[in-house]
């Protein structure tokens, strides 16, 4: 229970990776504010120690207000997990300005706003962890997903820079870069790939599975284990780096 008394905030905490991370943090004693766009989804999954709040990470004012409300009730944010994101792909010649901004507004801007607002209270304490969920696409790119890969590369560069800003302070900043994880996003991508490529649902799913080096989908709990490790007091020297979870060398 080494996180007892710590307040964590996890965006996109109602499903998939975010929910798995929230559960792992609660298991170690943290009080976790889980956010998402739909209260019914958040309430359905909330367990003791989880506190649901509606928050759209594309809305800067809402992030500021909701974070302040959570801090008022549960104290300073000492663990910030910027997880909320969308995974949609289009080839370059089919990428409109509107599509580009949609991806950036959620994946990059939303991460920035989330971390910035959490830091307002974190820096009043003597310990903190910032964890951003990027993607393997942020390390190597991804065919047909230039906007998505650019947003995830941006998250990595941003978090590395924040680590430099606070070097020597008792706060660490790291990113986790998963491959294809068995979440609702994969289910939605299965439909999208199937339609775009003219293949069956199983063939579309197999395309994603084959992209992971060990040829299987990653469990959300595997990503959560990495996040929990970064919160361990023994990991204070892990800072400004990326943890790839893709079943093999990227």
N, C-alpha and C positions, 0 to 999 in steps of 0.2 A: 504493500500500500504506500509506495514511495511518492505518490502524487496526492496524498490526502491533504485537503485544504487548498489545493490548487484549482483555479478557475480556468477552464479551457473553452475555446469557441471553435466550432467546426462548421464550416460552410458546406452546403450540400450534404448535410448530416442525416438526411432522411432515407438515403438509399446507398447501396453499393459500398465504395471505398470509404466515404464519409461516415456511414453508419458503423462500419467495422472498426474504424478508428475511434469513434465515440464510445463504442462498447469496450474497447481495450483500455481507454483512458479511465472510464468509470470503474472498471475492474481493479484499477490501481488507486482508486480513492478520489479521483478528480470529480469536480462538479462541472458538467459539460453543457454549455449552451449549444444546441444544434439548430442550425438555420436552413431555411429553404423557402421556396416560393409558395408551397401549399401546406397550410396548417394541418389539414386532415392527414396527409402523409406523415408529417412529423409526429403528430399525436398517436398515430397507429403504432409507431415503432419506439416511442419514448419509453424508457425504462427508468426505475429509480436512479437518480443521479443525472438524468438527462432533462434539459429544460428547453422546450421548443419555442422558437420565435420566428415569425415570418420575416424574411429578408431577401431582397433581390439584389445580387451583387453588381448589377449594372446601374443601380441607383445609389449614387454617392451620398445623397442626403439621408436615405434610408439606412445605409450602413452606419453612418455617423450616429443616427438616433438610436438604432437598435443596439449597437455596441455600448453606447452610453447607458442605455436602460439595463442591459445585462450586467454591466460593471456596478451600477447602483445597487443591484440586488445581491450579486454574488462576489463582488470585489474585483480587483484588477485582473485583467486577462494576463495569465502567465504562460499559457500555451495557446498559440494561434495556429490553426490548421486551415490554410487557404486551399480548399479542395474543390469548390464549386467550379464546374466547367462544362463545356459542350464539345462534342466531337463530331464534326461534320466535314465532309470533304467535297471539293470541286476542283476540276482541272483549271489551270491558269486562264485559258481563254473563256471559261465559263464563270470566273470569279468576278462578281459585280462589286462595286464599292459598298453597297448595302450589306452584302454577305461578308465582306472583309471586316467591316465595322462591327457586325454582329458577333463574329468570333472574337475579335480583339476586346470588345466591350465586356464580354463575360470572362474570357480566359486570362487576359492580361490586365485590363483596367480593374476588373473585379478583384483580382489578387492584390493589386497595388492598394486599392481603397481598404480592403480587409486588413492587410498588414499594417498600414498606416494608422488606422483607427485603433487597432489593438495595441499598438506601440504607445499610444498616448497614456495608457494606464500601466502597461508593462514596465516602462522605464521609471516608474515610481517604486518599483520593487527591486529586490536583489537577486532575481532569478527569472529567466524566461526562455521559451523555445518558440521559434517561428519555423513552421514546416509548410512548404508549398508543394502541392501535388502537380508535377509537370507531366512528362510523358517521355517514352523512348523517342517519340517523334521530335522532342526537344533536343535530342542528342545527335540524331542521324537524319532527320528529315523523313518525309513520308510521301510517296508518290500519290498524286491526286489530292493532296491535302496541304497545299502551300500555306494557306491562312492559318490552319490549325498548327502546323509545325512552327510557323513564325511566332505565333502567340506563345507556344511552349518554350521555344528558344528564349523568347523575351523574359519569361518567368525566371528561367535559370540565370540569365544575366542580371536581372533585377535583384534576385536574392543573393547572388554572389556580391553584388555591390553593397547591399545592406549589411552583409557580414563585415565588409571592410569599414563601413561607417561606424560600426559598434565594436570593432576589434579591441579586445582587452576588457570589454564590459561583460557582465554576467549573463549575456543573452547570445543564443546561437541561431543561425539562419541556414537552413538546408532545404534541398528539394529532393523529392522522391520521384523517380521516373519509371513508372510501370509500363510494361507491354500491354497486350490485350488481357483485360481482367474480366472475369465472369460476372458482369453486372448488367443492369438494364440497358446501358449504352451499347453493349455488344449486341443485345437483342435488336435494338433499333438499327444498328449498323448492318446487321444481317439482312434486314428488309431493304435497306438502301443499296447495299452492294448487289443483292439479288436482282433488283430492278435495273440498276445501271449496267451491270455486266451481263445480264440475261442468263443468269445461272440459277440453280436451285437454292433453296434456303440452306440445305446442308453444305452445298459447295461454297456458298458465301461464308458460312461459319468456318469451314475448313481453311479458307483463305486467311482468316484472322488467326486461327490456331497455328497455321504453318509459319506465321510471322514471328511467333515466340520461338526462341531457339530450342526449347525442350519439347516443342510440339504439343503443348496443352495450354488451356486457359489458366490464368493465374487466379487463385482464390483471393477475395478481398482481405481475408484475414492475414495473408502473407504480407500485404502492403501495410496493414495495421501493425503487424509485428515490427516492421521497420520504423514506423512512426513512434511506437512505444519505446523502442531502443534509443531513439534520438532524445527522448525525454528522460532517460535514465541519468541520474546524477554523475555516473561514471563516463558520460559521453560529452563532457564539457569541451573537449579538444576537437570534436567533430563539428566543423564550422565552415560555411561557405562552400559546401560540396554537394555532389549529387549521388544518390543511391539508385542505381539501375536495378530494376526487378523485371527481368525478361527471360529468365531461364538459361542464360548463357552470355557470352561476350557480345557486346553490341557491335 
